[in-house]
Amino acid sequence: MTNNRKLMIVLRGIIMDNPVLILILGTCPTLATTTSVISAFSMGLAATVVLVCSNIVISALRKIIPETVRIPCYIVIIAAFVTAVQMLLQAFLPSIYDMLGVYLALIVVNCIILGRAEMFARKNNVLDSALDGIGMGIGFLVALVLMATIREVLGNGSFAGIVIPFMQYIKIPVLTQAPGGFLVYGILIALMNKLTEKKGGVKRKSFSCDGCPSAHLCNKTSCSEVTELAAEALDTAVENKEIENAENKEVV
């Protein structure tokens, strides 16, 4: 039973809760680094290393880190591993370092890494947190490589920089540009939703806090109550404006 649970932790990040295609996180590096397979694989691997290492450290220190400053502490830990990865790439793989550019440093604020630290690592033991990092990292890596393969092969007629002769006559250059990135991303999300669709599941009929990643930050006031309060404030402002206009007309 324990082995099955640990396997599910890994598989969940790859399939059921894929961070890119299901949770729609890490969109910026996904669109920016998937113009080639090499850059996508490098970004996915770098993010996976940072994710696993930060999950392990945050889980190990979860009882020591003060609750009130946990987010800044998480960012410092993540930034330390990102800096280490940057220095290693710059020293041993400068071409990859230059290829990833600013997006390598932006791993510090990647929603996937910070989200797993907040939602999983701080609540679970070191082993489970490491497995969660591996699963989410592989899911991120697979999604990036899949998207990059489609964009590079169909858009540039090559794979990992190797030219494919017969693809030179049927290239779709727009796929290597920003609009093509959004197009491929949307198609993959649609396919993933279709493949993971729960048969016989009950669809949500109205908006609620269920599934909101910021739900735990809310106090006792629910989203619906906030909406009602905003509507009341708007109505009051409109009424006050109408009264003011009427008074101005009387004065004139």
Secondary structure, 3 states (H helix, E strand, C coil): CHHHHHHHHHHHHHHHCCCCCCCCCCHHHHHHCCCCHHHHHHHHHHHHHHHHHHHHHHHHCCCCCCHHHHHHHHHHHHHHHHHHHHHHHHHHCHHHHHHHCHHHHHHHHCHHHHHHHHHHHCCCCHHHHHHHHHHHHHHHHHHHHHHHHHHHHHHHCEECCEECHHHHHCCCHHHHCHHHHHHHHHHHHHHHHHHCCCCCCCCCCCCCCCCCCCHHHCCCCCHHHHHHHHHHHHHHHHHHHHHHHHHHHHHC
